[in-house]
Amino acid sequence: MKKNFIAGYFLAFGIFAFIIGSCKGKSPQTTTTDTVVNAPADNTVKKMPDTTVVISADDSLKSMLADATKDFPGVKATVDQGVITLTGNITRDKLSKLMMTVNALHPKKVNNNLTINK
């Protein structure tokens, strides 16, 4: 019994020493998000690329939307301030193709009010 107690003591001490030893010496990792931009020597200003999201105008959306929905006879689409609203009936297998086609027109938002038929 004394041997089991001593063995358990050394085992617990070894685990404790391993845990404490593995935590030593680690320096905190630092990350930086600052970006340094050096100005050109001739003092010209370099314009950064435009990363804005392109939203199509209502007139162009209406004309492209008529072409995009021509293969879906039960679907009616309207445009108001860049927002496309879809109404009508569609089958489940055609819904994903319609949504990809409509989203490719770059509207501000798509309101899907379609009724899905089996």
N, C-alpha and C positions, 0 to 999 in steps of 0.2 A: 504494500500500500504506500509505503514511503517512496518507493521508486516511481510509482504513478504520479504522486504529488510533485516530485522533483521534475519529472519529464514534462508534466503539464505546465509547471512554472517556467521552464526553459522554452517551451513552445510559445507560451504567451509572451514572454520577453522577446523572443526572436521576431514574432509578428509585429509587436510594438516597435521594435528597433527598425524593422524594415519600413514600416509606415512613416516613422519620423525621418529616417534617412532618405527616403525617396522625395520628401518635401523640401529638403535643403538645397540651397544653391540655385534655385530657379529665379531668374530675373523676370520681372514683369514684361510682357510683350507690349510694345507700343506700336500703334498704327497712326499714320498721318493721312489726312485727306486734303491737305493744302496742295495746291498746284502753283508752281512758279512759272510765270510767263515772262520771258525776257523780251524787251522791246528791241526792234531792229536798230542798227547803228544809224540809219538815215532818218530816224524819227517818224517813219510812216506808220500808220495804224493798220493793223491786220484784222480784218473782219472774221469773226468766228462763223462757222457754218450754221445755217438756219436749221434748227431742230424742232420747229413748230409742227403741230399736227395739221394736215390739210383737210379742211372741211369744204365739200363742194357747195356751190350756190344752189338755191332752190330751182332756178330755171334749168340748169344743167342736170340737176338730180331728176327733175320731172321727165326730161327727154330720155335720159339713160335708164330711168326706172321703167318707163313704158317698154323699152326694148328688153330689159332684164326679166320682166314678168310676163312677156308674151307667151312663154311656154307653160305657164301655169294659169289655165283658164278660170279657175274658181277664186283667184286671188285678186283683190283690189288694193292698190297702194296709193297713198297720198303723201304729200310733202308739205311741211309747215316749219319754217325757220330752221331748216337743216335736219329736222326730225322726220323719219319715214315711219308711217303707220301702216301696218299690214292687216287687212281684214279679209274675211271670206273662209273658204274651205280648202284644205290641202290634205293629201295623204302623207303618212309618216315617212315613207321612203323618199318623197320629193322635198320634204321640209329642209333637210340639211343643204341640199343643192341651192334652194331658193335663198336661204340665209347667207350662204357663202357669196352668192351673186350680189345680193343687196349690200352686204358689208363691204364688198369690193368697190362700191361706189363712194365710199368714205363719207357717210352721213354723220351728223353729230350724234344721233342716237337712233335705234330701231325699236319701235313699239310693236311687239308681235301679239296681235289680237286674233290670230288665226284659230279656226276650229280644225282639229286634226281628225280625219276620218281614217278608218282602218283599211 
